[in-house]
Amino acid sequence: MSRLLLLFSLAFCISCDSESSSKAYHNDYKAAFEAILDNYDLSGSILIYDPQQQTYYSNDFEWAKRDFLPASTFKIPNAIIALEMGIMKSDTSVIKWDGRKRDFESWEKDLTLRDAFQASCVPCFQEIARNIGTASMKTYLNKFHYNNMDVTEQNIDSFWLKGKSHISSFEQIDFLERFLTKKLPILNTTRESMLKIFKIEENQTYKLSGKTGWSYNETDNNGWFVGFLEKDHKKYYFALNAIPKDATKMEKFADGRKQAIYDALRVMKLI
């Protein structure tokens, strides 16, 4: 029996290695992606994954392997866990404003879960994280294989914004792919609510969903835009991680994170 288990384990590992090695890494758009980032005064990586071809495209694969704070991209698993636990019932569940002054006027009102996600309302999701609690947060993150989050009682409402938590562009795409292809162990109702929460744009040609993120570690600004594109019954995943080339010139940073991905998808003739 032990020999049978050993053989099964070896076969499983070989299968996993084979699946991983079957993915291709192409530099076809390296120059184009670099030019796009330059246009927005950004340094970093654009990573796009085509699962139909099992091919990754990037200007900098090494950067895409580097780990950074998830920042507001963590609102993705945060919202999923809240829905799974029933803390939020759906995308239209309301998060009440406590009346306190907030960084942005757009946060100073009652917001639905979807609106809070799209507005990237930090206090809203800090409240959600506190309601989830440390033990449940750790349990669900382990269950989702959303690794490398440093969660403690003391930082439960900030561990994704500062500290030791980290995630790479490749890991962002892996999580998004498992979510979209129903490989994440969540309820169908959670998935359906999240698809509504995620959606940024839908037209007759495509649907684009995603989340931005922005962290500051006292010296550097770091930005994210992660998500997926659905077009002609096909799916494409993207993760941008970048920093401003000049920290004194931040004018293009906020919008540049999203616009760089849109430009990259246009270069690939996907939108």
C-alpha positions as CSV (number, residue, x, y, z in Angstrom):
1,M,0.0,0.0,0.0
2,S,2.8,2.4,0.9
3,R,4.5,1.7,-2.4
4,L,1.2,2.5,-4.2
5,L,0.9,5.8,-2.4
6,L,4.5,6.6,-3.3
7,L,3.9,5.9,-7.0
8,F,0.7,8.0,-6.9
9,S,2.6,10.9,-5.3
10,L,5.4,10.7,-7.9
11,A,2.9,10.6,-10.7
12,F,1.0,13.6,-9.3
13,C,4.3,15.6,-9.0
14,I,5.3,14.7,-12.5
15,S,1.9,15.8,-13.7
16,C,2.2,19.2,-11.9
17,D,5.7,19.8,-13.2
18,S,4.6,18.9,-16.7
19,E,1.6,21.4,-16.5
20,S,3.9,24.1,-15.2
21,S,6.6,23.5,-17.8
22,S,4.0,23.5,-20.6
23,K,3.4,27.2,-20.2
24,A,5.4,29.4,-22.6
25,Y,7.0,32.8,-21.8
26,H,7.2,35.2,-24.8
27,N,8.9,38.5,-25.3
28,D,6.9,39.3,-28.4
29,Y,5.6,42.5,-27.0
30,K,8.6,43.5,-24.8
31,A,9.4,46.7,-26.7
32,A,5.8,47.7,-27.0
33,F,5.0,47.1,-23.3
34,E,8.2,49.1,-22.3
35,A,7.1,52.0,-24.5
36,I,3.6,51.9,-22.9
37,L,5.1,52.1,-19.4
38,D,7.5,54.9,-20.5
39,N,4.5,56.8,-21.8
40,Y,3.1,56.9,-18.3
41,D,6.5,57.5,-16.6
42,L,6.4,54.1,-15.1
43,S,9.0,51.4,-14.4
44,G,7.7,47.8,-13.9
45,S,6.1,44.9,-15.5
46,I,3.0,44.2,-17.6
47,L,2.1,40.6,-17.5
48,I,-0.6,39.1,-19.6
49,Y,-1.6,35.4,-19.7
50,D,-3.4,33.7,-22.5
51,P,-4.7,30.4,-21.1
52,Q,-6.0,29.3,-24.6
53,Q,-2.3,29.3,-25.7
54,Q,-0.9,28.7,-22.2
55,T,1.4,31.7,-22.9
56,Y,2.6,34.5,-20.8
57,Y,3.6,37.9,-22.3
58,S,5.7,40.5,-20.5
59,N,8.3,43.1,-20.8
60,D,10.0,42.0,-17.6
61,F,9.4,38.4,-16.3
62,E,11.8,38.9,-13.5
63,W,9.9,41.9,-12.2
64,A,6.7,39.9,-12.5
65,K,8.2,37.3,-10.1
66,R,9.0,39.9,-7.5
67,D,6.8,40.2,-4.4
68,F,5.1,43.4,-3.3
69,L,2.4,44.4,-0.8
70,P,-1.0,43.5,-2.4
71,A,-2.4,46.9,-1.3
72,S,-6.0,47.3,-2.5
73,T,-5.9,44.3,-4.7
74,F,-6.4,42.4,-1.5
75,K,-10.0,43.7,-1.6
76,I,-10.6,40.8,-3.9
77,P,-10.1,37.9,-1.4
78,N,-11.3,40.2,1.4
79,A,-14.7,40.6,-0.4
80,I,-14.8,36.9,-1.2
81,I,-14.3,35.9,2.4
82,A,-16.9,38.4,3.6
83,L,-19.4,36.9,1.2
84,E,-18.5,33.3,2.1
85,M,-19.0,34.1,5.8
86,G,-22.3,35.9,5.3
87,I,-20.8,39.2,6.6
88,M,-21.9,40.6,3.2
89,K,-24.9,39.0,1.6
90,S,-24.3,40.1,-1.9
91,D,-22.8,42.9,-4.1
92,T,-25.6,45.2,-3.0
93,S,-25.1,44.8,0.7
94,V,-24.5,48.2,2.3
95,I,-21.5,49.3,4.4
96,K,-22.7,52.1,6.6
97,W,-20.5,55.3,6.9
98,D,-19.7,56.0,10.6
99,G,-19.7,59.7,10.0
100,R,-16.0,60.2,10.5
101,K,-13.8,62.2,8.2
102,R,-12.2,60.1,5.5
103,D,-9.4,60.7,3.0
104,F,-11.9,61.1,0.1
105,E,-15.3,62.6,-0.1
106,S,-16.5,59.7,-2.2
107,W,-16.0,57.4,0.8
108,E,-18.0,59.6,3.2
109,K,-21.4,58.0,2.6
110,D,-23.1,54.6,2.8
111,L,-21.7,52.4,0.0
112,T,-22.7,49.0,-1.4
113,L,-20.0,46.3,-1.4
114,R,-19.6,46.9,-5.2
115,D,-19.4,50.6,-4.8
116,A,-16.9,50.3,-2.0
117,F,-14.8,48.0,-4.1
118,Q,-14.9,50.2,-7.2
119,A,-14.1,53.3,-5.1
120,S,-11.4,51.4,-3.3
121,C,-12.8,52.5,0.1
122,V,-10.0,51.6,2.5
123,P,-12.0,52.1,5.8
124,C,-14.9,50.0,4.4
125,F,-12.6,47.0,3.8
126,Q,-10.8,47.6,7.1
127,E,-14.1,47.2,8.8
128,I,-14.8,44.0,6.8
129,A,-11.5,42.6,7.8
130,R,-12.1,43.3,11.5
131,N,-15.5,41.6,11.2
132,I,-13.8,38.5,9.5
133,G,-11.3,38.3,12.4
134,T,-7.8,37.0,12.5
135,A,-8.5,33.3,12.8
136,S,-11.1,33.2,10.0
137,M,-8.9,35.3,7.8
138,K,-6.0,32.9,8.1
139,T,-8.3,29.9,7.6
140,Y,-9.8,31.2,4.3
141,L,-6.4,32.5,3.0
142,N,-5.0,29.0,3.6
143,K,-8.0,27.4,2.0
144,F,-7.6,29.7,-1.1
145,H,-3.8,29.2,-1.2
146,Y,-3.5,32.9,-1.0
147,N,-0.1,32.7,0.5
148,N,2.5,35.0,2.2
149,M,0.0,37.2,4.1
150,D,1.3,38.2,7.5
151,V,-1.9,38.3,9.5
152,T,-2.0,39.0,13.3
153,E,-4.5,40.4,15.8
154,Q,-2.6,43.7,15.8
155,N,-2.6,44.2,12.0
156,I,-5.9,42.5,11.0
157,D,-7.1,45.8,9.3
158,S,-3.8,46.8,7.7
159,F,-1.7,43.8,6.8
160,W,-2.2,44.2,3.1
161,L,-1.3,47.9,3.2
162,K,2.0,47.8,5.2
163,G,4.3,45.2,6.7
164,K,5.6,41.8,5.5
165,S,2.7,40.6,3.4
166,H,3.6,40.1,-0.3
167,I,2.4,38.7,-3.6
168,S,3.8,38.6,-7.2
169,S,2.2,39.3,-10.5
170,F,2.3,35.6,-11.4
171,E,0.5,34.8,-8.1
172,Q,-2.1,37.4,-8.7
173,I,-2.9,35.8,-12.1
174,D,-3.0,32.3,-10.6
175,F,-5.5,33.4,-8.0
176,L,-7.7,35.2,-10.6
177,E,-7.6,32.2,-12.9
178,R,-8.7,29.8,-10.2
179,F,-11.5,32.2,-9.3
180,L,-12.8,32.6,-12.8
181,T,-12.5,28.9,-13.8
182,K,-14.4,27.8,-10.7
183,K,-11.4,26.2,-9.1
184,L,-11.6,28.3,-6.0
185,P,-13.6,26.5,-3.2
186,I,-16.4,29.1,-2.9
187,L,-20.1,29.2,-3.3
188,N,-21.7,29.9,-6.7
189,T,-23.5,32.8,-5.1
190,T,-20.2,34.3,-3.9
191,R,-18.7,33.9,-7.4
192,E,-21.7,35.5,-9.1
193,S,-21.6,38.5,-6.7
194,M,-17.9,38.9,-7.2
195,L,-18.3,39.0,-11.0
196,K,-20.6,41.9,-10.6
197,I,-18.3,43.6,-8.1
198,F,-15.3,43.1,-10.3
199,K,-16.7,44.4,-13.6
200,I,-15.3,47.7,-14.8
201,E,-16.5,47.8,-18.4
202,E,-18.7,45.8,-20.6
203,N,-19.6,46.5,-24.2
204,Q,-20.6,44.5,-27.3
205,T,-17.1,43.3,-27.9
206,Y,-15.6,42.5,-24.4
207,K,-16.0,42.6,-20.7
208,L,-13.1,43.8,-18.5
209,S,-12.9,43.3,-14.7
210,G,-10.2,44.2,-12.3
211,K,-8.8,46.0,-9.2
212,T,-6.1,48.6,-8.7
213,G,-3.8,48.9,-5.8
214,W,-1.4,51.5,-4.4
215,S,1.0,51.1,-1.5
216,Y,3.6,53.4,0.0
217,N,6.4,52.1,2.2
218,E,7.7,55.5,3.4
219,T,10.1,55.6,0.4
220,D,8.4,54.1,-2.6
221,N,5.0,54.2,-4.3
222,N,4.0,50.9,-5.8
223,G,1.0,50.4,-8.0
224,W,-1.1,47.4,-9.2
225,F,-3.8,46.8,-11.7
226,V,-4.9,43.1,-11.9
227,G,-7.9,41.5,-13.5
228,F,-9.2,39.6,-16.5
229,L,-10.7,40.2,-20.0
230,E,-13.5,38.1,-21.4
231,K,-14.0,38.2,-25.2
232,D,-15.4,35.8,-27.8
233,H,-15.8,33.1,-25.1
234,K,-12.1,33.4,-24.3
235,K,-10.4,34.7,-21.2
236,Y,-7.2,36.7,-20.7
237,Y,-5.6,37.6,-17.4
238,F,-3.4,40.6,-16.6
239,A,-1.3,42.0,-13.8
240,L,0.6,45.3,-13.9
241,N,3.0,46.2,-11.1
242,A,4.9,49.5,-11.4
243,I,6.5,52.4,-9.7
244,P,6.9,56.0,-10.8
245,K,10.1,56.7,-12.6
246,D,10.4,60.0,-10.7
247,A,8.7,60.1,-7.3
248,T,8.4,63.9,-7.6
249,K,6.3,63.5,-10.8
250,M,3.2,61.5,-9.9
251,E,0.7,63.1,-12.3
252,K,0.4,60.0,-14.5
253,F,0.7,57.3,-11.8
254,A,-2.9,56.8,-10.7
255,D,-4.5,56.7,-14.2
256,G,-1.4,55.2,-15.8
257,R,-1.7,51.9,-14.0
258,K,-5.1,51.1,-15.7
259,Q,-4.4,52.9,-19.0
260,A,-1.1,50.9,-19.5
261,I,-3.1,47.7,-19.4
262,Y,-5.7,49.0,-21.8
263,D,-2.9,50.0,-24.2
264,A,-1.2,46.6,-23.9
265,L,-4.5,44.8,-24.7
266,R,-4.9,47.1,-27.7
267,V,-1.3,46.3,-28.9
268,M,-2.2,42.6,-28.6
269,K,-5.5,43.4,-30.6
270,L,-7.6,42.0,-27.8
271,I,-9.7,45.1,-27.4
